[in-house]
């Protein structure tokens, strides 16, 4: 007990406190307790390391990670540069010289590099179009088209800003994606003016209005059909909606602006640059016309053309069928989004519940030794008992909630992609393979998690087990996990079950405690002090900025020994000393299981990832579906659901989630958008040509896009993803545009008396 007015200013004052009398002599605190000036028992460890140079020893340094986020609407590149500058200013002032500062993640720099690369691509795409016009029509026409592209892009960027879109990777991708569409209107107008000049027109002022009017109707219709194909994509729902919407909105806005530029700016610039340019088309056909007649005349022959056209139909059907077969035989892999070549990935470590933070830190250290073997890794950070600073994975998969001694995390940073030969996905696959023996030896669950471009899901493969009884759910989940383990190329398997770990419940015999004159509150306070500790006073030294607490608690060794705890004596009402074991009974049991709910239904998760030749969880899910369908669970087949939760939650069932769910929702919405776009295109063409048959002829080439798209993916070993679907939808509008111009010219020439 501290007397009123006692002032403690040093550790010696604490050691000299009198805590009792023995044989008429005072007993000091230092006689019965070990006194140390130290910190609290660490609840987490953070270490920084990097692969050692040849001949050097491995070194891990204690570290503190500082993560900085920007406000919405501000420029990430500028903010990052200002933060780096401020850190440099703080060196030697706030940050001591012996403290090393390393920037391990700079998304501002990444965003700047991505934006610059996309700007380069945009410039390259524009120059490609200009060069193509230069080779086919001449330098003046190329100059007109190039100027039209620049004006259209400037107007589109202004419109994008007015609509509230920022200049980011998605909006830049939309511009690059639509550059060929944006320039089409200007090319059509310039080419027709150029054609009139070649036909011998001498009065440019009369030729330009006539040439523009000649292609004006079909150009407007063609532009509207491309917009009709693209705009429905803005209504894609779910997680991919915000990523999709800038593409159709920006591209559609650009198309409308390009139409205005083609009808206003392009004729004016043509008048300025093409004045005095007159050339007459030669009577003899050009090489291109000769090639055209060589291919088309046999098909149009009155006597034999019908049979040849029939063979052409058969060939097209076979080509379309063969293209679709490429998906069936997995020559073209279906996936939500392609892998990106990132400069980082994450290693997530789960130890059995009850593992100490020191043991988790040891496992992380062993795992980091594997990373030292990879030359593409520049540094890494180890987090034991706490989560790494929140990133895209942490946001979506809730890694930021991982705060327990048995949770570990390694943030791995790679060299710049210009300084390494392999992609980050290939490096991650190698690391995963090397870590599996370590995980097995140390009884740890180690998962290599890549930073996804999307989709943001808990895990690529997720099986949700529903049912009325939690114990039965757990039993089925363990069986499902075995299916995951027996399926080729399925890796990083985990579940939401808690590993069995011992638990001790101390139950107070209230009657015996009352007999000794001891209350439950006394017992609870004593046990809390022994295990967690209690601040009993403070040292207020002149050299201390903050008061130093005097903390009373058992040593770490004594806390680990339950018998030592129960041997502790507590003072009763009469001053008698009674050990806790006299009125406390120990109940030995296991920790309770976690119970998760989704949409108010109890659920158990089994998760996994796909790594191998296919690298798409859709195929692993199909294999798992077949293997689970062949098994019996309590004498019946387990119902499996794909697009909705079980209709009867009181029967054991399985729902597939993860990347599949986002893939289904995205492709469903994009498929609906595709269908709506085709319907709008059909109605627009009907309104223009006053025929229900002509639109079918104009739209007939749309299925033929498969002959190019799917074999192209197979030849380039590219996966068919959501971005492929965007291109396929846009291609439908572009092809219809070409058909409209062709059919309109055929109609005009036949109306003038030319033989069909």
C-alpha positions in Angstrom: 0.0 0.0 0.0 1.2 3.5 -0.8 0.7 6.1 1.9 -1.0 9.3 1.0 1.5 11.8 -0.4 4.1 9.2 -1.4 6.0 10.5 -4.4 7.9 8.1 -6.6 10.5 9.6 -8.9 12.9 6.7 -9.7 13.0 2.9 -10.0 15.0 2.8 -6.7 12.0 4.5 -5.0 9.8 1.6 -6.1 12.3 -1.0 -5.1 12.6 0.5 -1.6 8.8 0.4 -0.9 8.0 -1.5 2.3 5.4 -4.2 1.5 5.2 -5.9 4.9 7.0 -7.0 8.1 8.8 -10.2 8.9 10.2 -10.9 12.4 9.9 -7.3 13.2 11.9 -6.3 10.2 10.5 -4.5 7.1 10.2 -6.4 3.8 11.0 -4.3 0.8 9.4 -4.8 -2.7 12.8 -5.8 -4.2 12.9 -8.7 -1.7 9.7 -10.3 -3.1 9.6 -9.2 -6.7 11.8 -8.7 -9.7 11.8 -5.1 -10.8 12.7 -4.1 -14.4 12.4 -1.0 -16.4 11.0 -2.4 -19.6 8.2 -2.1 -22.2 5.0 -4.0 -22.3 5.0 -7.6 -23.7 5.0 -7.0 -27.5 1.7 -7.9 -29.2 3.1 -7.6 -32.7 6.4 -7.6 -34.6 7.3 -5.6 -37.7 10.5 -6.3 -39.6 12.1 -5.0 -42.7 14.5 -7.0 -44.8 15.9 -7.5 -48.3 17.8 -10.3 -50.0 21.4 -10.1 -48.8 24.2 -9.5 -51.3 26.5 -12.4 -52.0 28.7 -13.2 -49.0 26.6 -11.1 -46.6 24.6 -12.4 -43.7 20.8 -12.1 -43.6 19.6 -9.1 -41.6 16.1 -8.1 -40.5 15.5 -4.7 -38.9 12.7 -3.5 -36.6 10.5 -1.3 -38.6 7.5 1.0 -38.5 5.4 1.4 -41.6 3.6 4.6 -42.3 0.8 4.6 -44.9 -0.6 7.8 -46.3 -3.9 8.2 -48.3 -5.0 11.0 -50.5 -8.3 12.9 -50.4 -10.8 12.1 -53.2 -10.4 14.3 -56.2 -6.8 15.2 -55.6 -3.9 14.2 -57.9 -2.2 11.1 -56.6 1.1 11.9 -58.5 1.4 15.4 -57.0 0.5 14.2 -53.4 3.1 11.4 -53.6 5.8 13.8 -54.8 5.0 16.2 -52.0 5.1 13.5 -49.4 8.5 12.2 -50.6 9.9 15.8 -50.5 8.6 16.4 -47.0 10.2 13.1 -45.8 13.6 14.2 -47.2 13.2 17.6 -45.4 12.6 15.7 -42.1 15.8 13.6 -42.3 18.2 14.7 -39.6 15.6 16.8 -37.9 12.6 14.7 -36.9 14.0 11.4 -38.3 17.3 10.6 -36.7 20.3 9.8 -38.9 20.5 6.3 -37.6 17.0 5.6 -38.8 16.8 4.4 -42.3 13.9 5.5 -44.5 12.7 3.3 -47.4 9.7 3.9 -49.6 8.3 0.5 -50.2 5.1 1.4 -52.1 4.4 4.5 -54.1 1.1 4.3 -56.0 1.5 7.9 -57.1 4.6 6.9 -59.0 2.8 3.8 -60.4 -0.1 5.9 -61.5 2.2 8.3 -63.2 4.0 5.5 -65.0 0.8 4.0 -66.2 -0.6 7.3 -67.3 2.5 8.1 -69.3 2.5 4.7 -70.9 -1.1 5.1 -71.9 -0.4 8.7 -73.2 2.4 7.2 -75.4 0.0 4.5 -76.6 -2.6 7.2 -77.5 0.0 9.2 -79.4 1.2 6.0 -81.2 -2.4 5.1 -82.1 -3.0 8.6 -83.5 0.2 8.6 -85.5 -0.6 5.1 -86.9 -4.0 6.4 -88.2 -2.3 9.5 -89.8 0.4 7.3 -91.4 -2.2 5.0 -92.8 -4.1 8.0 -94.4 -0.8 9.3 -95.7 0.0 6.0 -97.5 -3.5 5.7 -99.0 -4.6 9.3 -99.8 -1.7 11.8 -99.4 0.0 14.1 -96.9 -2.6 16.8 -97.1 -5.4 14.4 -96.3 -3.3 12.9 -93.5 -2.8 16.3 -92.0 -6.5 17.0 -92.1 -7.3 13.7 -90.4 -4.6 14.2 -87.8 -5.9 17.7 -86.9 -9.4 16.3 -86.7 -8.2 13.6 -84.2 -6.5 16.2 -82.0 -9.6 18.5 -82.0 -11.8 15.5 -81.2 -9.6 14.3 -78.4 -9.4 17.7 -76.8 -13.2 18.1 -77.0 -13.7 14.6 -75.5 -11.3 15.3 -72.6 -13.2 18.5 -71.9 -16.5 16.7 -71.9 -15.0 14.0 -69.7 -13.9 16.6 -67.2 -17.4 18.2 -67.4 -19.0 14.8 -66.6 -16.9 14.5 -63.5 -14.4 11.8 -64.7 -10.8 12.1 -63.7 -7.8 11.5 -66.0 -7.0 7.9 -64.9 -6.1 4.6 -66.4 -9.7 3.7 -67.2 -10.6 7.0 -68.9 -7.3 6.9 -70.9 -8.0 3.3 -71.9 -11.4 4.5 -73.2 -9.7 7.1 -75.4 -7.1 4.6 -76.8 -9.8 2.0 -77.3 -12.0 4.5 -79.3 -9.3 6.3 -81.2 -10.0 4.2 -84.4 -13.7 4.9 -84.0 -13.3 8.6 -83.4 -11.2 9.1 -86.5 -13.6 7.2 -88.7 -16.0 10.1 -89.4 -13.2 12.4 -90.5 -11.7 9.8 -92.7 -15.0 9.0 -94.4 -15.6 12.7 -95.2 -12.0 13.4 -96.3 -12.0 10.3 -98.4 -15.2 11.2 -100.2 -13.9 14.7 -100.9 -10.7 13.1 -102.2 -12.7 10.8 -104.4 -14.7 13.7 -106.0 -11.4 15.4 -106.8 -10.1 12.2 -108.4 -13.3 12.0 -110.5 -12.3 15.4 -112.0 -14.2 17.9 -109.9 -12.6 21.4 -110.4 -14.8 23.5 -108.2 -13.8 22.6 -104.6 -16.4 24.9 -103.0 -19.2 22.9 -104.9 -17.5 19.5 -104.4 -17.2 19.7 -100.6 -20.9 20.2 -99.8 -21.9 17.5 -102.4 -19.3 15.1 -101.0 -20.3 15.7 -97.4 -24.0 15.4 -98.2 -23.3 12.1 -100.1 -21.9 10.4 -97.0 -23.7 12.5 -94.3 -26.8 10.3 -93.8 -24.9 6.9 -93.5 -22.2 8.6 -91.4 -24.7 9.9 -88.9 -26.4 6.5 -88.8 -23.1 4.6 -88.6 -22.1 6.8 -85.6 -25.4 6.2 -83.9 -25.0 2.5 -84.3 -21.6 2.5 -82.7 -22.9 4.5 -79.8 -25.9 2.0 -79.6 -23.4 -0.8 -79.3 -21.3 0.9 -76.7 -23.7 2.9 -74.5 -25.6 -0.1 -72.9 -22.3 -1.1 -71.3 -22.6 1.9 -69.0 -25.4 0.0 -67.2 -23.3 -3.0 -66.1 -24.1 -3.5 -62.4 -22.2 -5.0 -59.5 -18.5 -4.5 -58.6 -17.4 -4.0 -62.2 -20.0 -1.2 -62.9 -17.7 1.7 -61.8 -14.8 0.3 -63.9 -17.0 -0.1 -67.0 -19.0 3.1 -67.1 -16.2 5.5 -68.1 -15.5 3.5 -71.2 -18.9 3.6 -73.0 -19.6 7.2 -71.7 -16.3 8.6 -72.8 -16.3 6.7 -76.2 -19.9 7.7 -76.9 -19.3 11.3 -76.1 -16.2 11.2 -78.3 -18.3 9.7 -81.2 -20.8 12.5 -81.0 -18.1 15.1 -80.9 -16.2 13.5 -83.8 -19.4 13.7 -85.9 -19.5 17.5 -85.3 -15.8 17.8 -86.1 -16.2 15.7 -89.3 -19.1 17.9 -90.6 -17.7 21.3 -89.5 -13.9 21.3 -88.9 -12.9 18.7 -91.5 -14.6 20.4 -94.6 -13.2 23.8 -93.6 -9.7 22.4 -93.3 -10.2 20.5 -96.5 -11.1 23.8 -98.2 -7.9 25.3 -96.9 -5.4 22.5 -97.7 -6.9 20.8 -100.8 -7.5 24.0 -102.8 -5.8 23.7 -106.2 -5.4 19.9 -105.9 -7.0 18.2 -108.9 -6.3 14.7 -110.1 -8.2 12.5 -112.5 -8.8 8.8 -111.9 -7.2 6.6 -114.5 -9.5 4.6 -116.8 -7.7 1.4 -116.1 -8.6 -0.3 -112.8 -6.2 -0.1 -110.0 -4.4 -3.2 -108.5 -6.9 -3.2 -105.6 -9.8 -3.2 -108.1 -8.2 -6.1 -110.0 -7.9 -8.1 -106.8 -11.5 -7.3 -105.9 -12.8 -8.5 -109.3 -10.6 -11.6 -109.1 -12.2 -12.7 -105.8 -15.8 -11.4 -106.3 -16.6 -12.1 -110.0 -16.6 -15.9 -109.6 -19.1 -15.5 -106.8 -21.3 -13.2 -108.9 -21.2 -15.4 -112.0 -24.8 -16.0 -113.3 -24.2 -19.7 -114.1 -21.8 -21.0 -111.5 -22.0 -18.3 -108.8 -24.8 -19.9 -106.8 -22.8 -23.1 -106.2 -19.7 -21.1 -105.2 -21.8 -18.9 -102.8 -23.1 -22.1 -101.2 -19.6 -23.3 -100.6 -18.7 -19.9 -99.2 -21.7 -20.3 -96.7 -20.5 -23.7 -95.7 -16.9 -22.5 -95.2 -18.1 -19.6 -93.0 -20.3 -22.0 -90.9 -17.3 -24.3 -90.4 -15.0 -21.4 -89.5 -17.5 -20.1 -86.9 -18.0 -23.6 -85.5 -14.3 -24.2 -85.4 -13.8 -20.9 -83.6 -16.3 -21.8 -80.9 -14.7 -25.2 -80.5 -11.5 -23.4 -79.4 -13.4 -22.5 -76.2 -14.7 -26.0 -75.7 -11.2 -27.6 -76.0 -9.6 -24.9 -73.8 -7.5 -23.5 -76.5 -9.0 -20.2 -75.5 -9.3 -19.8 -71.7 -12.2 -17.8 -70.2 -11.3 -15.5 -67.3 -12.7 -12.4 -65.7 -9.6 -10.2 -66.1 -6.1 -10.8 -67.4 -3.2 -10.9 -65.0 -1.3 -7.6 -64.6 2.4 -7.3 -64.2 2.5 -5.7 -60.8 5.5 -4.7 -58.7 4.3 -6.4 -55.5 2.5 -9.3 -54.1 1.5 -10.5 -50.6 2.1 -13.6 -48.5 -0.6 -14.3 -45.9 0.3 -16.7 -43.1 -2.3 -18.4 -40.8 -1.1 -20.3 -37.8 -3.3 -22.5 -35.5 -5.3 -20.5 -33.1 -3.5 -20.0 -29.8 0.0 -19.7 -31.5 2.2 -17.1 -29.8 3.2 -14.0 -31.8 6.9 -15.0 -31.3 6.2 -18.4 -33.1 4.4 -16.5 -35.9 7.4 -14.2 -36.3 9.7 -17.2 -36.5 7.6 -18.7 -39.3 7.7 -15.4 -41.2 11.5 -15.3 -40.8 11.8 -18.8 -42.2 9.5 -17.8 -45.1 11.6 -14.7 -45.8 14.6 -17.0 -46.3 12.8 -18.4 -49.3 12.4 -14.9 -50.7 16.1 -14.3 -50.4 16.6 -16.9 -53.2 14.5 -14.9 -55.7 16.7 -12.3 -57.6 13.7 -10.2 -58.7 12.7 -9.3 -55.1 14.2 -6.0 -53.8 12.8 -5.9 -50.2 10.0 -7.2 -48.0 8.2 -6.4 -44.7 7.2 -9.0 -42.1 4.1 -8.3 -40.0 3.4 -10.8 -37.1 0.3 -10.3 -35.0 -0.9 -7.3 -37.0 -1.9 -6.5 -40.6 0.1 -4.8 -43.2 -1.0 -1.3 -44.2 -4.3 -1.5 -46.1 -4.1 -2.0 -49.9 -6.5 -3.2 -52.5 -6.4 -6.8 -51.1 -6.8 -5.6 -47.6 -9.8 -3.5 -48.6 -11.6 -6.2 -50.4 -10.6 -9.3 -48.5 -10.6 -7.5 -45.1 -7.0 -8.3 -44.3 -6.9 -5.1 -42.2 -9.0 -7.0 -39.6 -6.2 -9.6 -39.1 -5.0 -8.6 -35.6 -4.1 -11.7 -33.5 -0.9 -13.4 -32.5 -1.4 -16.3 -35.0 -1.8 -14.0 -38.1 1.2 -13.1 -40.2 1.7 -11.1 -43.4 4.6 -10.5 -45.7 4.5 -7.6 -48.2 6.9 -8.4 -51.1 8.2 -5.7 -53.4 9.7 -6.5 -56.8 12.1 -4.7 -59.0 10.7 -2.6 -61.8 9.2 -4.6 -64.6 11.8 -3.0 -66.9 14.6 -4.5 -64.7 13.3 -8.1 -64.7 12.6 -10.7 -67.3 9.6 -12.4 -65.7 6.1 -11.2 -64.9 5.0 -10.8 -61.3 2.5 -13.7 -61.8 5.4 -16.1 -62.7 7.4 -15.0 -59.7 4.5 -15.5 -57.4 4.0 -19.0 -58.7 7.6 -19.8 -58.1 7.4 -18.4 -54.5 4.3 -20.4 -53.8 6.0 -23.6 -54.9 9.1 -22.9 -52.7 6.9 -22.0 -49.6 4.8 -25.2 -49.6 7.6 -27.4 -47.9 8.1 -24.6 -45.3 4.4 -24.4 -44.6 4.1 -28.2 -44.2 7.2 -28.4 -41.9 6.0 -25.5 -39.6 2.3 -26.5 -39.6 1.3 -23.1 -41.2 -1.1 -22.2 -43.9 0.8 -19.9 -46.3 -1.0 -18.3 -49.2 0.6 -16.2 -52.0 -1.9 -13.5 -52.9 -1.4 -11.3 -56.0 -2.7 -7.8 -56.2 -5.5 -8.3 -58.6 -6.6 -6.0 -61.4 -9.9 -7.5 -60.5 -12.3 -8.9 -59.6 -12.3 -7.9 -56.0 -13.4 -11.0 -54.2 -12.7 -12.9 -50.9 -10.9 -15.6 -53.0 -11.0 -16.7 -56.6 -12.6 -20.0 -55.5 -15.2 -19.8 -52.8 -17.6 -22.6 -51.7 -20.3 -21.5 -49.3 -21.8 -24.3 -47.2 -25.3 -23.7 -45.9 -27.4 -25.8 -43.5 -29.4 -25.8 -40.3 -26.8 -27.4 -38.1 -23.4 -25.8 -37.7 -21.6 -29.1 -36.8 -22.9 -30.7 -39.9 -21.8 -27.6 -42.0 -18.3 -28.0 -40.6 -18.2 -31.7 -41.4 -19.3 -31.1 -45.0 -16.8 -28.2 -45.3 -14.0 -30.6 -44.3 -15.1 -33.0 -47.0 -15.3 -30.2 -49.6 -11.8 -29.1 -48.6 -10.5 -32.6 -49.4 -12.1 -32.2 -52.9 -10.2 -28.9 -53.2 -7.0 -30.7 -52.2 -7.5 -33.5 -54.7 -8.3 -31.2 -57.7 -5.2 -30.4 -59.9 -3.8 -26.9 -59.9 -6.0 -25.7 -56.9 -3.7 -24.0 -54.4 -3.8 -21.8 -51.3 -6.7 -23.9 -49.8 -8.3 -22.6 -46.6 -11.5 -22.6 -44.7 -13.3 -20.5 -42.1 -13.0 -23.2 -39.4 -11.0 -22.6 -36.3 -8.2 -25.0 -35.5 -8.8 -26.9 -32.3 -6.8 -25.3 -29.5 -7.1 -25.9 -25.7 -9.1 -23.6 -23.5 -9.2 -23.5 -19.7 -12.3 -22.2 -17.9 -11.8 -21.2 -14.2 -15.0 -21.8 -12.3 -15.4 -20.3 -8.9 -17.0 -22.3 -6.1 -19.0 -19.4 -4.7 -19.9 -21.3 -1.5 -16.3 -22.1 -0.6 -15.1 -18.6 -1.6 -17.8 -17.1 0.7 -16.7 -19.4 3.5 -13.2 -17.9 3.3 -14.7 -14.4 3.1 -13.6 -13.8 -0.5 -15.8 -12.2 -3.2 -15.9 -13.1 -6.9 -14.8 -9.5 -7.7 -11.6 -10.1 -5.6 -10.9 -13.3 -7.5 -11.5 -11.7 -10.9 -9.3 -8.7 -10.0 -6.5 -11.0 -8.8 -6.5 -13.3 -11.9 -6.6 -10.2 -14.2 -3.6 -8.7 -12.4 -1.7 -12.0 -12.5 -2.3 -12.6 -16.3 -2.8 -9.1 -17.9 -1.2 -7.0 -15.2 -2.4 -3.8 -13.5 -1.0 -0.3 -13.1 -0.8 0.4 -9.4 1.0 3.7 -9.4 3.2 6.0 -11.6 6.7 7.4 -11.5 6.9 11.1 -12.1 10.6 11.8 -12.8 11.9 15.1 -13.9 13.5 13.5 -17.0 10.4 11.7 -18.0 8.1 13.3 -20.7 5.3 10.9 -19.7 4.6 9.3 -16.3 6.0 5.7 -16.2 3.4 3.2 -14.9 4.3 0.8 -12.2 2.8 -2.4 -13.5 2.2 -5.5 -11.3 1.9 -8.9 -13.1 3.2 -12.4 -13.1 6.3 -13.3 -15.0 5.9 -14.9 -18.5 7.0 -18.2 -17.2 4.6 -18.2 -14.2 1.7 -17.2 -16.4 2.3 -20.2 -18.7 2.0 -22.5 -15.6 -1.6 -22.8 -14.5 -0.7 -24.5 -11.3 1.5 -21.6 -10.3 -1.4 -19.2 -10.9 -3.8 -21.3 -8.8 -1.2 -21.5 -6.0 -1.3 -17.7 -5.6 -2.8 -16.8 -2.2 -5.5 -14.2 -1.8 -6.4 -12.5 1.5 -9.8 -13.3 3.0 -12.0 -11.1 5.2 -10.3 -12.3 8.4 -6.7 -11.8 7.0 -6.3 -15.4 6.2 -4.2 -16.3 3.1 -6.1 -18.8 0.8 -4.7 -20.2 -2.4 -6.9 -19.8 -5.5 -6.9 -23.6 -6.0 -9.0 -24.0 -2.8 -12.2 -22.7 -4.4 -11.5 -22.7 -8.2 -12.2 -25.7 -10.4 -10.5 -25.9 -13.8 -12.6 -27.0 -16.8 -10.6 -28.2 -19.8 -12.3 -27.6 -23.2 -11.5 -26.3 -26.7 -12.0 -22.9 -28.2 -15.4 -22.1 -29.7 -15.8 -22.2 -33.4 -16.4 -19.0 -35.4 -19.9 -18.7 -36.8 -20.2 -16.6 -40.0 -23.4 -15.3 -41.5 -24.2 -14.1 -45.1 -27.5 -12.4 -45.7 -28.5 -13.7 -42.2 -27.9 -17.3 -43.0 -25.1 -19.3 -41.2 -22.4 -20.2 -43.6 -19.0 -22.0 -43.6 -16.5 -21.0 -46.3 -13.9 -23.1 -48.2 -11.6 -21.1 -50.4 -8.8 -21.7 -52.9 -7.0 -20.3 -55.9 -6.0 -21.6 -59.3 -2.4 -21.9 -60.5 -1.2 -23.8 -63.5 -1.7 -23.9 -67.2 -5.3 -22.6 -67.1 -4.9 -20.1 -64.3 -8.7 -19.6 -64.4 -10.8 -20.6 -61.4 -13.8 -21.3 -63.6 -12.3 -24.6 -64.8 -11.4 -25.7 -61.3 -14.9 -24.9 -60.2 -16.3 -27.1 -63.0 -14.0 -30.0 -62.0 -15.0 -29.6 -58.3 -18.7 -29.5 -59.3 -18.4 -32.8 -61.1 -16.4 -34.5 -58.2 -18.9 -33.2 -55.5 -21.8 -34.4 -57.6 -20.5 -37.9 -57.6 -20.3 -38.0 -53.8 -23.0 -38.8 -51.2 -23.5 -36.6 -48.1 -25.7 -38.5 -45.6 -27.1 -40.7 -48.4 -27.9 -37.8 -50.8 -26.2 -35.6 -53.3 -25.3 -32.2 -52.1 -27.3 -29.5 -54.0 -25.0 -27.0 -55.7 -26.1 -23.4 -56.6 -24.3 -21.0 -58.9 -26.2 -17.7 -59.3 -28.3 -17.5 -56.1 -28.3 -18.6 -52.5 -30.1 -21.9 -51.7 -33.8 -21.7 -51.9 -34.2 -23.9 -48.8 -31.6 -22.9 -46.1 -32.8 -25.8 -43.9 -31.2 -28.4 -46.1 -27.4 -28.7 -46.4 -26.3 -27.2 -49.7 -23.4 -25.5 -51.5 -23.3 -22.1 -53.2 -20.3 -21.2 -55.5 -19.0 -17.7 -55.1 -15.8 -15.8 -55.7 -14.5 -14.9 -59.1 -17.3 -17.0 -60.7 -20.0 -14.7 -59.2 -18.5 -11.5 -60.5 -17.7 -13.1 -63.8 -21.3 -14.3 -64.2 -22.8 -10.9 -63.2 -20.4 -9.0 -65.5 -20.8 -11.2 -68.6 -24.6 -11.4 -68.0 -24.9 -7.6 -67.9 -22.5 -7.2 -70.9 -24.4 -9.9 -72.8 -27.7 -8.1 -72.2 -26.0 -4.8 -73.2 -24.8 -6.6 -76.4 -28.3 -7.8 -77.2 -29.9 -4.4 -76.4 -27.2 -2.7 -78.6 -28.0 -5.0 -81.5 -31.7 -4.4 -81.2 -31.2 -0.6 -81.2 -28.9 -0.9 -84.2 -31.6 -2.9 -86.0 -34.3 -0.3 -85.3 -32.0 2.5 -86.4 -31.2 0.8 -89.7 -34.9 0.1 -90.3 -35.7 3.8 -89.8 -33.0 4.8 -92.3 -33.6 2.2 -95.1 -37.4 1.6 -94.6 -36.8 -2.1 -94.8 -36.9 -5.1 -92.4 -34.6 -7.2 -94.6 -31.8 -4.7 -95.3 -30.8 -4.5 -91.5 -30.3 -8.2 -91.5 -28.0 -8.0 -94.5 -26.1 -5.1 -92.9 -25.8 -6.9 -89.5 -24.9 -10.3 -91.1 -21.1 -9.8 -90.7 -21.4 -9.5 -86.9 -21.2 -13.3 -86.2 -18.1 -13.4 -88.5 -16.2 -11.4 -85.9 -15.8 -14.7 -84.0 -13.6 -16.0 -86.8 -11.1 -13.3 -86.0 -11.6 -12.9 -82.2 -11.3 -16.4 -80.9 -8.5 -17.7 -83.2 -6.7 -14.4 -82.5 -6.8 -15.1 -78.8 -5.6 -18.7 -79.3 -2.7 -17.6 -81.5 -1.5 -15.0 -79.0 -2.2 -17.3 -76.0 -4.5 -14.6 -74.6 -7.4 -15.3 -72.3 -10.9 -14.2 -73.3 -11.7 -11.7 -70.6 -14.2 -8.9 -69.8 -11.9 -6.5 -71.8 -12.2 -8.9 -74.8 -15.9 -8.7 -74.5 -15.8 -4.9 -74.6 -13.8 -5.1 -77.8 -16.2 -7.6 -79.2 -19.2 -5.3 -78.5 -17.4 -2.3 -80.0 -16.5 -4.4 -83.1 -20.2 -5.1 -83.7 -20.8 -1.4 -84.1 -17.7 -0.8 -86.2 -18.6 -3.6 -88.7 -22.2 -2.4 -89.0 -20.8 1.1 -89.7 -18.8 -0.3 -92.7 -21.8 -2.2 -93.9 -24.1 0.8 -93.8 -21.7 2.9 -95.9 -21.3 0.1 -98.4 -25.0 -0.7 -98.7 -25.9 3.0 -99.0 -23.4 3.5 -101.9 -24.8 0.4 -103.6 -28.3 1.8 -103.4 -27.3 5.2 -104.7 -25.4 3.7 -107.7 -28.2 1.3 -108.6 -30.6 4.2 -108.4 -28.4 6.0 -110.9 -28.8 3.1 -113.3 -25.6 1.0 -112.6 -26.0 -2.7 -113.1 -26.3 -4.5 -109.7 
